[in-house]
Amino acid sequence: MSFYSIDDFGAHKNSTELSTAAIAGAIQAASEAGGGTVYIPSGTYRTGAVILSSNIELRLSPGAILSFSSDPEDYPVVESRWEGVKRGVHASCIFGMNLVNVSVTGGGKLDGNGGPWWEKQRNSPEELQYPRPKLISFDSCNRVTLKDLTLVNSPSWTVNPIRCQDVTIDNLSIHNPADSPNTDGIDPESCVNVRISNCHIDVGDDCIAIKAGTEDTKERIACENIAITNCTMIHGHGGVVLGSEMSGDIRNVVISNCVFKQTDRGIRLKSRRGRGGVVEDIRVSNIVMEDVICPFILNLYYFCGPRGKDKYVWDKNPYPVTEETPNFRRIHFANITARQVHAAAGFLYGLAEQYISEITFSDIDISMAENAVPGRPAMMSGIQEMNNRGFYLGNVRGIRFRQVTIENHEGPAFYIENGEEVEISGCQSRNTRQAEELVQQVTVAPSQEDLSGLEE
């Protein structure tokens, strides 16, 4: 395969001048030859959006930095997705659509220089005519590889394959400041056959979020056959998150051999009425978590985003079950340790009309923090701050706890509100603050209180 160095096309190394045209020229030459490697030598190159073609490897040498412009004029507007909705968006820093066999590799760095974008999002979002660029996004591509890169300061989501098939993401180191808005790490969206491995993620939002569109997405495409393994994740709002964009279904997901530290929540599933879709056949195993608000969240009353305060989102009365009723089922957790947990050991809350069902927890060891900081385990109206609580379950069916130990908790280890077919075997409390019953099970009538004004 042919090799094309951007220096041969007039790139400006270690200069404030943009090398956008030189990079585009190298890509065009490789594409016209039927494919090849576009090479970024060591050094810093400033550029606008890089638009790739089929059968192209963009390879960054160790020591190479692509430093992206913060000028919106350097990012053409393309038709893609933002938060599940097809619309005009700024092209991502690295972007491709309808491609086959495309990769970004090497030991180099992509720097999104997100600071000015974050500042506008915080202080004057009305100035952003189109959503901020992502650092890397491919839309409707087949056979995508991202490998051996450092990614920093993304303007918004860092890696976002959309409607792609056969995606390999391996050995990425992703760093965005903890206070940078909406800078998720890796967000596969309506993709099939995705492998994420050996990555380190430290970001300002969800580390990994699996998405499949919202009720506003015309085309409902599943995100399925996803394997996540051997990753370390720190900070951010969640370790691995499924939803709340799940209208096209999320299924067949395996998460294993990962470490989460200070990720707010650990494994987090979230949706609400109106979204529709199902999250099913999820396996989570061999995970260690430390210093999290809550290790396990399955929440069907998630209130963030447009229409989040509408009555149908927070109302605890049962509604008719339709194709717009979301469903969580067949989700299994095993061999997991969580230390320094603050709010609750776990929070599962289904809809009054659609219980969360067929969930198992096996060989789980949870220790609550000695000096726990009170917090709300889930973004759900009507939930008060709590600390050192055990598992809090509402509207659940077919839940099994086997060999689960909870240490330093207050109140019952398992509080179950409107639960059916709940099995607890081989479970124990350890070093509780006071003598507490292991299980408390109650039946609660729906509240008539208006919860629309309550927020986390």
C-alpha positions as CSV (number, residue, x, y, z in Angstrom):
1,M,0.0,0.0,0.0
2,S,1.3,3.5,-0.9
3,F,2.6,5.9,1.7
4,Y,1.9,9.6,1.6
5,S,3.6,12.0,4.0
6,I,1.8,15.3,4.6
7,D,5.1,17.1,4.5
8,D,5.3,16.3,0.8
9,F,2.1,18.1,0.2
10,G,3.2,21.4,1.9
11,A,2.2,20.8,5.6
12,H,3.4,23.5,8.1
13,K,5.3,21.8,10.9
14,N,5.4,23.6,14.2
15,S,3.6,26.6,12.7
16,T,0.5,28.6,13.4
17,E,-0.5,28.2,9.8
18,L,-3.1,25.6,9.0
19,S,-2.1,22.3,7.3
20,T,-5.7,21.5,6.4
21,A,-5.1,21.7,2.6
22,A,-1.9,19.6,2.8
23,I,-3.6,16.9,4.7
24,A,-6.6,16.9,2.3
25,G,-4.1,16.7,-0.6
26,A,-2.4,13.7,0.8
27,I,-5.8,12.0,1.4
28,Q,-6.9,12.7,-2.1
29,A,-3.7,11.4,-3.6
30,A,-4.0,8.2,-1.6
31,S,-7.7,7.8,-2.5
32,E,-7.1,8.3,-6.2
33,A,-4.4,5.5,-6.0
34,G,-7.0,3.2,-4.5
35,G,-6.0,3.7,-0.9
36,G,-2.9,4.1,1.2
37,T,-1.4,5.4,4.4
38,V,-1.4,9.2,5.0
39,Y,1.5,9.8,7.4
40,I,1.8,12.6,10.0
41,P,5.5,12.9,11.0
42,S,6.6,14.0,14.5
43,G,5.9,17.6,15.2
44,T,2.8,19.8,15.7
45,Y,0.5,20.5,12.8
46,R,-2.5,22.9,13.1
47,T,-5.5,22.0,11.1
48,G,-9.2,22.3,10.6
49,A,-11.5,19.3,10.0
50,V,-9.8,16.3,8.4
51,I,-12.2,14.4,6.1
52,L,-11.2,10.9,5.3
53,S,-11.9,8.5,2.4
54,S,-12.3,4.8,2.0
55,N,-9.2,2.5,2.2
56,I,-7.2,5.2,4.1
57,E,-5.1,4.8,7.2
58,L,-4.3,8.1,8.9
59,R,-1.1,7.3,10.8
60,L,0.3,9.6,13.4
61,S,4.0,9.1,14.2
62,P,5.0,8.9,17.9
63,G,5.6,12.6,18.7
64,A,3.1,13.8,16.1
65,I,0.3,16.2,17.2
66,L,-2.7,17.3,15.2
67,S,-3.7,20.5,16.9
68,F,-7.2,21.4,15.8
69,S,-8.5,25.0,15.1
70,S,-11.1,26.5,17.4
71,D,-12.6,28.6,14.5
72,P,-16.1,27.2,13.5
73,E,-15.3,28.3,9.9
74,D,-12.7,25.5,9.7
75,Y,-15.4,22.8,10.2
76,P,-17.9,22.5,7.3
77,V,-21.5,21.8,8.1
78,V,-22.5,18.2,7.3
79,E,-25.7,16.1,7.7
80,S,-25.1,13.7,10.5
81,R,-26.5,13.1,14.0
82,W,-26.5,15.0,17.3
83,E,-28.0,13.3,20.3
84,G,-29.8,10.8,18.1
85,V,-31.4,13.4,15.8
86,K,-30.3,13.8,12.1
87,R,-29.4,17.4,11.5
88,G,-26.7,19.8,10.3
89,V,-23.6,19.6,12.5
90,H,-20.1,20.8,12.3
91,A,-17.9,18.1,10.8
92,S,-15.8,16.4,13.5
93,C,-12.1,17.1,13.8
94,I,-11.6,13.7,12.1
95,F,-14.7,12.7,10.1
96,G,-15.9,10.3,7.4
97,M,-19.2,9.2,6.0
98,N,-20.2,6.2,4.0
99,L,-16.7,4.8,4.0
100,V,-15.2,1.3,4.0
101,N,-11.9,0.2,5.6
102,V,-10.8,3.4,7.3
103,S,-8.4,3.8,10.3
104,V,-6.6,6.3,12.5
105,T,-3.6,4.8,14.2
106,G,-0.1,5.4,15.5
107,G,1.5,6.7,18.6
108,G,0.6,10.3,18.1
109,K,-1.9,12.8,19.7
110,L,-5.1,14.5,18.6
111,D,-5.7,17.8,20.5
112,G,-9.2,19.2,20.0
113,N,-8.3,22.5,21.7
114,G,-11.8,22.4,23.2
115,G,-11.4,25.4,25.6
116,P,-13.1,28.1,23.4
117,W,-15.9,25.6,22.5
118,W,-16.6,24.8,26.1
119,E,-16.6,28.5,27.0
120,K,-19.3,29.2,24.5
121,Q,-21.3,26.2,25.6
122,R,-21.2,27.4,29.2
123,N,-21.7,31.1,28.7
124,S,-23.3,31.8,25.3
125,P,-24.7,28.6,23.8
126,E,-26.9,30.7,21.5
127,E,-23.8,31.7,19.6
128,L,-23.3,28.0,18.5
129,Q,-25.5,27.8,15.4
130,Y,-24.6,24.1,15.0
131,P,-23.5,21.5,17.6
132,R,-19.8,21.5,18.5
133,P,-17.5,19.2,16.6
134,K,-16.6,15.8,18.1
135,L,-13.0,14.8,18.0
136,I,-13.5,11.7,15.9
137,S,-16.8,10.6,14.3
138,F,-17.6,8.2,11.5
139,D,-21.1,8.0,10.1
140,S,-22.4,4.9,8.2
141,C,-19.0,3.3,7.7
142,N,-17.9,-0.3,7.6
143,R,-14.7,-1.6,9.1
144,V,-13.4,1.2,11.3
145,T,-10.2,1.0,13.4
146,L,-9.0,3.5,16.0
147,K,-5.8,2.4,17.7
148,D,-2.8,3.5,19.7
149,L,-3.7,7.2,20.1
150,T,-3.8,9.9,22.7
151,L,-6.9,12.1,22.5
152,V,-7.2,15.3,24.5
153,N,-9.5,18.4,24.9
154,S,-12.3,17.3,22.7
155,P,-14.8,20.1,21.9
156,S,-17.7,17.7,22.7
157,W,-17.9,13.9,22.6
158,T,-14.5,12.4,21.9
159,V,-15.2,9.2,19.8
160,N,-18.6,8.8,18.2
161,P,-19.1,6.1,15.6
162,I,-22.7,6.4,14.2
163,R,-24.5,3.7,12.3
164,C,-21.2,1.9,11.7
165,Q,-20.4,-1.8,11.4
166,D,-17.3,-3.7,12.5
167,V,-15.6,-1.1,14.7
168,T,-12.3,-1.7,16.6
169,I,-11.3,0.8,19.3
170,D,-8.1,-0.3,21.0
171,N,-5.4,1.3,23.2
172,L,-6.7,4.8,23.3
173,S,-5.8,7.3,26.1
174,I,-8.5,9.9,26.4
175,H,-8.2,13.0,28.6
176,N,-10.7,15.9,28.9
177,P,-10.9,18.1,32.0
178,A,-13.4,17.0,34.6
179,D,-15.4,20.3,34.2
180,S,-15.5,20.2,30.4
181,P,-19.2,20.0,29.2
182,N,-20.5,16.9,27.4
183,T,-17.0,15.5,26.7
184,D,-17.9,11.8,26.7
185,G,-15.1,9.4,26.0
186,I,-16.4,6.7,23.6
187,D,-20.0,6.7,22.4
188,P,-21.0,4.0,19.9
189,E,-24.4,5.1,18.5
190,S,-26.6,2.6,16.6
191,C,-23.6,0.5,15.7
192,V,-23.2,-3.2,15.2
193,N,-20.2,-5.4,16.2
194,V,-18.1,-3.0,18.2
195,R,-15.0,-3.9,20.2
196,I,-13.6,-1.5,22.8
197,S,-10.4,-2.7,24.6
198,N,-7.3,-1.6,26.5
199,C,-8.4,2.1,26.8
200,H,-7.8,4.6,29.6
201,I,-10.6,7.3,29.8
202,D,-10.6,10.4,32.1
203,V,-13.3,12.8,31.0
204,G,-15.9,15.4,32.0
205,D,-19.0,13.2,31.2
206,D,-19.7,9.6,30.6
207,C,-16.6,7.5,30.0
208,I,-18.4,5.1,27.6
209,A,-22.0,5.6,26.6
210,I,-23.9,3.2,24.3
211,K,-26.7,5.0,22.4
212,A,-29.4,4.1,19.9
213,G,-31.4,7.3,19.2
214,T,-34.4,9.0,20.8
215,E,-38.1,9.3,20.2
216,D,-37.2,12.1,17.8
217,T,-35.0,9.8,15.7
218,K,-36.9,8.8,12.5
219,E,-34.8,5.7,11.9
220,R,-34.7,3.2,14.8
221,I,-31.4,1.3,14.5
222,A,-30.2,-0.9,17.3
223,C,-26.8,-0.7,19.0
224,E,-25.8,-4.3,19.4
225,N,-23.0,-6.8,19.8
226,I,-20.7,-4.6,21.8
227,A,-17.7,-5.9,23.8
228,I,-15.9,-3.7,26.3
229,T,-12.9,-5.1,28.1
230,N,-9.6,-4.3,29.9
231,C,-10.3,-0.5,30.3
232,T,-9.6,1.9,33.1
233,M,-12.0,4.8,33.7
234,I,-11.7,7.7,36.1
235,H,-13.8,10.8,36.8
236,G,-16.8,11.5,34.5
237,H,-20.5,10.9,35.3
238,G,-20.5,7.2,34.6
239,G,-18.2,4.3,33.9
240,V,-20.3,2.5,31.2
241,V,-23.7,4.0,30.5
242,L,-26.5,2.6,28.4
243,G,-29.0,5.2,27.2
244,S,-30.8,7.4,27.7
245,E,-30.9,7.4,23.9
246,M,-32.1,3.8,23.4
247,S,-35.2,4.1,21.2
248,G,-33.6,1.8,18.6
249,D,-32.8,-0.9,21.2
250,I,-29.5,-1.8,22.9
251,R,-28.7,-5.5,23.2
252,N,-25.9,-8.1,23.4
253,V,-23.4,-6.1,25.4
254,V,-20.5,-7.6,27.4
255,I,-18.5,-5.5,29.8
256,S,-15.6,-7.2,31.6
257,N,-12.2,-6.7,33.3
258,C,-12.5,-3.0,33.9
259,V,-11.7,-0.6,36.7
260,F,-13.8,2.5,37.6
261,K,-12.5,5.2,40.0
262,Q,-14.5,8.4,40.9
263,T,-16.8,7.9,38.0
264,D,-19.9,9.2,39.9
265,R,-21.9,6.1,38.9
266,G,-20.5,2.8,37.8
267,I,-22.8,0.9,35.4
268,R,-25.7,3.1,34.6
269,L,-28.8,2.4,32.5
270,K,-31.2,5.3,32.0
271,S,-34.4,6.0,30.0
272,R,-37.9,7.3,30.4
273,R,-41.4,7.1,29.0
274,G,-41.7,8.1,25.4
275,R,-38.3,6.7,24.4
276,G,-39.5,3.2,23.7
277,G,-36.9,0.6,22.9
278,V,-35.5,-2.2,25.0
279,V,-32.1,-2.8,26.7
280,E,-31.6,-6.5,27.0
281,D,-29.0,-9.3,27.3
282,I,-26.3,-7.3,29.1
283,R,-23.5,-9.1,30.9
284,V,-21.2,-7.2,33.4
285,S,-18.4,-9.1,35.1
286,N,-15.0,-8.8,36.8
287,I,-15.2,-5.1,37.6
288,V,-13.6,-3.1,40.4
289,M,-15.0,0.3,41.4
290,E,-13.8,2.8,44.0
291,D,-15.2,6.1,45.3
292,V,-18.5,6.2,43.4
293,I,-21.9,7.6,44.3
294,C,-23.6,4.4,43.3
295,P,-22.2,1.3,41.5
296,F,-25.4,0.1,39.8
297,I,-28.2,2.3,38.4
298,L,-31.2,1.1,36.3
299,N,-33.6,4.1,36.1
300,L,-36.7,4.4,33.9
301,Y,-37.6,7.8,35.3
302,Y,-34.6,9.7,34.0
303,F,-35.5,13.4,33.8
304,C,-32.6,15.1,32.0
305,G,-32.9,16.5,28.5
306,P,-35.9,18.0,26.5
307,R,-39.3,17.4,28.1
308,G,-37.7,16.1,31.2
309,K,-40.1,18.0,33.5
310,D,-43.3,16.9,31.6
311,K,-45.7,15.0,33.8
312,Y,-45.4,11.7,31.8
313,V,-41.7,11.6,32.7
314,W,-42.1,11.8,36.5
315,D,-45.6,10.5,37.1
316,K,-45.5,7.4,39.3
317,N,-49.0,6.3,38.2
318,P,-49.2,3.5,35.6
319,Y,-49.6,4.5,32.0
320,P,-50.7,2.2,29.1
321,V,-47.9,0.1,27.7
322,T,-47.2,1.1,24.1
323,E,-44.2,0.9,21.7
324,E,-43.0,4.1,23.3
325,T,-42.6,2.4,26.7
326,P,-39.0,1.6,27.4
327,N,-37.9,-1.8,28.9
328,F,-34.9,-3.1,30.8
329,R,-34.6,-6.9,31.0
330,R,-32.1,-9.8,31.2
331,I,-29.2,-7.9,32.7
332,H,-26.6,-9.8,34.8
333,F,-23.8,-8.6,37.1
334,A,-21.2,-10.9,38.5
335,N,-17.8,-10.8,40.3
336,I,-17.8,-7.1,41.1
337,T,-16.1,-5.2,44.0
338,A,-17.1,-1.7,44.9
339,R,-15.3,0.3,47.6
340,Q,-15.9,3.8,49.1
341,V,-19.5,3.9,47.9
342,H,-21.4,7.0,49.0
343,A,-25.1,7.1,48.3
344,A,-26.4,3.5,47.8
345,A,-25.2,0.1,46.9
346,G,-27.6,0.0,43.9
347,F,-30.6,1.8,42.6
348,L,-33.2,0.0,40.4
349,Y,-36.5,1.7,39.6
350,G,-38.8,0.6,36.9
351,L,-42.0,2.2,35.6
352,A,-45.3,1.5,37.3
353,E,-46.5,-0.1,34.1
354,Q,-43.2,-1.7,33.0
355,Y,-41.2,-3.3,35.8
356,I,-37.5,-3.8,35.4
357,S,-37.2,-7.6,35.1
358,E,-34.8,-10.6,35.0
359,I,-31.8,-9.1,36.7
360,T,-29.2,-11.0,38.6
361,F,-26.4,-9.9,41.0
362,S,-23.9,-12.7,41.8
363,D,-20.8,-12.6,43.9
364,I,-20.9,-8.8,44.6
365,D,-18.9,-7.2,47.4
366,I,-19.8,-3.6,48.3
367,S,-18.3,-1.4,51.1
368,M,-19.9,1.9,51.9
369,A,-17.7,4.9,52.6
370,E,-16.9,5.7,56.3
371,N,-17.4,9.4,55.6
372,A,-20.0,9.2,52.8
373,V,-21.0,12.3,51.0
374,P,-24.8,12.4,50.7
375,G,-26.1,12.3,47.1
376,R,-28.9,11.2,44.9
377,P,-28.1,7.8,43.3
378,A,-30.1,8.6,40.1
379,M,-31.5,11.5,38.2
380,M,-35.1,10.9,39.1
381,S,-37.6,13.3,40.5
382,G,-38.7,12.7,44.0
383,I,-35.6,10.9,45.2
384,Q,-34.0,12.5,48.2
385,E,-30.3,12.6,49.0
386,M,-29.1,9.5,50.8
387,N,-25.9,8.0,52.1
388,N,-24.7,4.5,53.1
389,R,-27.9,2.9,51.9
390,G,-28.1,-0.6,50.6
391,F,-29.9,-1.6,47.4
392,Y,-33.0,0.5,46.7
393,L,-35.4,-1.2,44.4
394,G,-38.8,-0.1,43.0
395,N,-41.1,-1.7,40.5
396,V,-39.0,-4.8,39.8
397,R,-39.8,-8.4,38.9
398,G,-37.6,-11.5,38.8
399,I,-34.6,-10.0,40.6
400,R,-32.0,-12.4,42.1
401,F,-29.3,-11.6,44.6
402,R,-26.8,-14.4,45.2
403,Q,-23.7,-14.1,47.5
404,V,-24.0,-10.3,47.8
405,T,-22.2,-8.7,50.8
406,I,-22.8,-5.0,51.8
407,E,-20.6,-3.4,54.4
408,N,-21.1,-0.3,56.6
409,H,-24.6,0.4,55.4
410,E,-27.5,2.1,57.2
411,G,-31.0,0.8,57.0
412,P,-31.9,-2.5,55.3
413,A,-29.4,-4.0,52.9
414,F,-32.3,-4.5,50.4
415,Y,-35.2,-2.1,50.4
416,I,-37.8,-3.3,47.9
417,E,-40.8,-1.2,46.9
418,N,-43.4,-2.9,44.7
419,G,-41.3,-6.0,44.0
420,E,-42.3,-9.4,42.6
421,E,-40.3,-12.6,42.5
422,V,-37.3,-11.2,44.4
423,E,-34.9,-14.0,45.5
424,I,-32.1,-13.3,48.0
425,S,-29.8,-16.2,48.8
426,G,-26.4,-16.3,50.5
427,C,-26.4,-12.5,51.1
428,Q,-25.1,-10.8,54.2
429,S,-24.6,-7.4,56.0
430,R,-21.2,-6.7,57.5
431,N,-20.2,-4.0,60.0
432,T,-23.6,-2.3,59.8
433,R,-24.0,1.0,61.7
434,Q,-26.7,-0.5,63.9
435,A,-28.7,-3.7,64.0
436,E,-30.8,-3.6,60.8
437,E,-33.0,-6.1,59.1
438,L,-31.5,-7.5,55.9
439,V,-34.6,-7.0,53.8
440,Q,-37.5,-4.6,53.9
441,Q,-40.2,-5.1,51.4
442,V,-43.2,-2.7,51.0
443,T,-46.0,-1.9,48.7
444,V,-46.4,1.8,47.9
445,A,-49.3,3.5,46.1
446,P,-48.3,6.1,43.5
447,S,-47.8,9.6,44.8
448,Q,-50.1,12.3,43.5
449,E,-47.5,15.0,44.3
450,D,-46.3,17.2,41.4
451,L,-42.6,16.4,41.1
452,S,-41.8,18.4,38.0
453,G,-39.9,21.0,39.9
454,L,-37.6,18.6,41.6
455,E,-34.1,18.2,40.2
456,E,-30.8,16.6,41.2
